[in-house]
């Protein structure tokens, strides 16, 4: 697999000020393992765009780097992957936190994701020498050599644009990870229903009561998460045509609606979907709530203007 943007000419974004936190952290860890001379030489190779290509396949990265003597060298870097059991624990942890899931599903790396890995005894970033395997066709005995340093700068550029490359180096590709997070996340309605009680919608005047059907036929009577609907509430009609039609005369419809409809919450959908944490803005629902309230107010105003008035 070749990551988009991971080939050739990587000097343009090779400065710390322009990097995202995840690529800066990755590069700082790699450079921290390097001795001063190859580190300086590697940065020179980056500035002169000596990295001709970088290709990734799973957790293995292979770069072709031309040194100052015009010799071409192959630099290879492999990152230790997590096992399937560890990844299942990671996926459970990420899916259980809305802020992690929301950021990842939006294509970003959550700022607090490192503690989530640490709580499981794991590290997202390669922090130890045995987390990495490095080699190069050059004669330098130091690892990382200048060519590996330059290759890691180019790899950091790729991680900067796509943080999922970092997760892929640990053994989980983007589509597989996001698919599992979506599968593990409870449905919004299920999250909203935990510990809450719902109520049946009373039928309006003239709505037919549901006729009893065969013993095994399910009825449309409303139920709750903890038991049956409130006693005395009329069930919804069994007939689909009756459900979508109103037996109330048009001139009485406004009064009937006011009397039987429960108080509407314009932001109920936001509550059902749960927290929408987006770094660095926080819960996105707070930004959306005024728009929902304004829309509902305008709709009610329009509905009031259209309601027929009694000429008497």
N, C-alpha and C positions, 0 to 999 in steps of 0.2 A: 504494500500500500504506500502510496506517495501522498503526503499531506499537502493540500493546496498552499501555495506560498512558501513552501519549504525548500525551494531550490534556488541556489545562486543569488549573488548580489545582496547579501544580508546586512550590509553596513548601514543602511539608511535609518533603522530603528535601534541601532546598537548603543543607546545611551539610557542610563537608569531613569532619568527624569520623564522619559516618554513611555515607560513600561507600566503595565498593570502590576498589581501587587504580586500576583501568582508567578509571573515570569521573572520579576525581580528577585523573588525568594528563591526560585529554582537556580537562577544564574549565580546568586550570591553563594549558595551552597556548593556549586561546582567550582567557582573561583576560589572558595575557601580551601579546597583540596589541592590547589595548584601552588607550586613554588613561584617566587617572584619573576624569574627569567622567562619561563614559558608563558606565564600570565601576560607579561608585557608583549612578548612576541606574538601571542595569540590575538591580542587586541589590535596589533598592527595589521595582521592578516585580515581581521574583520574590516578595518577601515579601508584597506586596499581591495576589498571585495574578492578575496582569494578563495572563498568557499564557493565552489562551482555548483555543487548540488548537495542536497540533504534528502535522504529517503528513509521513511520509517515503515517497518513491517512488524506489527505487534509491539513488543517492548524493545526491539532492536532498531537502532538508528545508524545509518551508514552515510558518511559524508566524504566527498572528494574535495581535497584542499590542495591548492598550489602554493608552495612555499616561496620565499623570496629568491631562491635559486632556481625557480621555474620547474622544480621537480613536483610531480603529482603524487599525493599520498592519500591512502584510504584510511580514514579514522572511523572507528566503530565504538558505539556506546550501547550497552544493554542495561536495563533497569530491572531489578528484582520485582517480580509480580506477586500479588496476593493470591492465595489459593481460593478455590470456589467457596469454601466455608467462610473464609474471611470476607469475601465480597458479599455474601448473603447477609452477614452482620452489618456491613457498611450500608448496603441498600436499605435494610430495615431501618437503620438509624437516620439516613437521609430522608427516607419517605415519611418517617414519623414526625419530622419537623417541617412545618409549612414553609418557613423562611428558606430552608435549604432546598426543598423541592421546587419552590417558586423560582428561585434564582437559577437553578440548574435547568429547569424547563424553559427559562427565558434565555438560556445560552451564556450565562455568566457563572463565575465561581464565587460562591458565598464567602463573605469575609470571615465568618466564624467557623469555617469547615474544618480547620486543623484540629481544634479541640474535639470535634466529633470523631475523628480518626484516633486521636490520642486516647480517648475514653475507651476505645476498643483495643488498646495496646498496639496500634498501628501508626504509621507516619505516611501522610500523603506524599511528602517530598523525600527524595533519597538523602538521608542525613548521615548515614554511616558508610564506611568504605565498602562493606560487603553488600550494600544496596546497589552498587554499580560494578560493572565489568567494562574495562576500557582497553583498547589496543589500537595501534597505528602501525603503518608500514614504514615509518621513519626510523632512524637509528637512535633517536633520543630515548634514554632509559626512563626518563621521568614521566609519570602519569598523574594527571593529564599533561600531555605535551602541548606545544603551541597549536598543533593542528586540531587536537581535541578541544582545546579552549575555544578556538575559532568556530568549530562545529557546534559547540554548546551555545555560543552566542547566537548562531543562526537558528538552532533549535528553540532557544528562548524566544526569538522573534515569532516563530510559529506558535508556540504556546501562548504568547501574548495575544495573538489573533484568535486562537481557538484553545481555550483552557481544557477542553476535553481531551486534547493530546496528552496532557499530564496524567489524566486518569487512565487513558489507554496504555501509557507506559507502565502503569501499575496492573494492567491486565483486564480492563473493562472498556470496550469501545463505546462511543457515544450512544448509538442507537440501542444497544443492549441495555445500557445503564438507564436511559430515559424510559425505555419500555418497561423495565422492572419497577422504576419509581412510580410510573402511572398505574401499574397493576396493583402495587402495594398501597397507594393512597386511597383512603376510603372515599366513597362518593360524597359530594358536598351535602346532599340531603341526609345521608346517613350520619355525617358529622354533626349536622344541625339538630338531628333528632335525638342525640344522646342526652338522656336526662331531662327531656322536655316533654310536654304534653300537647297534643294537637286536638282540635275540636271539629266536630262535624259542621257542615254548612246547612243551616235550617232551610227547608224548602219554602219557597214563596207561596203566596195565595194561589190556589188553583193547580199547584203542581201535584201530579198524581203520586200516590204512595206506591212503593214497589210491591208488585204482586208476588206472593210466595211461589218459588219455583221448586224443582225437584230437590231432594235432600242434598245432593252433591253439587248443586249449582251455586257458585259464589254470588253473594249479593253485593250491591254497590254501597252498602252502609259504611260510613267512615269508621275507621278503627284508629287506635292510638298505639304508641310503642309499649304502653303498660297495660292496656286493656281495651274494652269496647268503647264506642263513642258515648257521649253524655246521653243519659236516659231522657226521653222526651223529644229528642231531635229527630226530625223526619229524614229518612234516607233519600238519597238522590234517585231520580226516576230510572227505571230499567230501560226505557225506550230511548234510543239515541236521538230520535227526532224531537222527543219531548225535552231532552237535555239541552238542545241547542235552540229551542224556541221558548218564547215567553207567553204564558197564558194571561198575563196581566195586561189590561188595556193600556194603550200608549199614553193616554192622559193621566194614568195613575202610576206609570212606571217609575217616575222619579221618587215619589213617596215610598213606594214599595222597596226600591233599592236602598233608600236611606234607612228604612226600618229594619231590613233583614241583612244587609251586607255588614260584615265585620269591619272594624276600623282598619283601613289599608296602611301598610308601612311602605313608603316608597323605596326604602333601602333594604327590603327583605332579601332580595337576591344577593346583595353584598354580604349579608349575615350568613346566608346559606353556604356561600362558597368558602367561608372561613378566611383567616388572615392571608393577605397577599403581600408578603414582605418582599420588597424590591430595593436592593442596595443602590444608592445610599439614601433613598427617599422614605424608607420605612413602609408602613402599611398602606398599600395603594388604595384601599377602600376609603380612607379618609379624604383622598383627593377626588374620588368618584362620587362620594355621598352627596355633595351639594348639587351636582348635575342631576342625580336621580330625584332629589327633592324638588328642584326647579321644574323638571319635566312633569312630575306628578301634579304640581300646583297649576301648571299651564293646562294640563289635560282636564283637571277638575273645573277650571274656569271656563274652558270651552264647553264641557258637558253641561254646566249650569246655564250657559247662554242658549244651548240647544233644547233645554227641557221645556215642553209645552206648558204654558201658563193657563190657569182656569180663567176664562173670560168673565165669569161672574165674580 
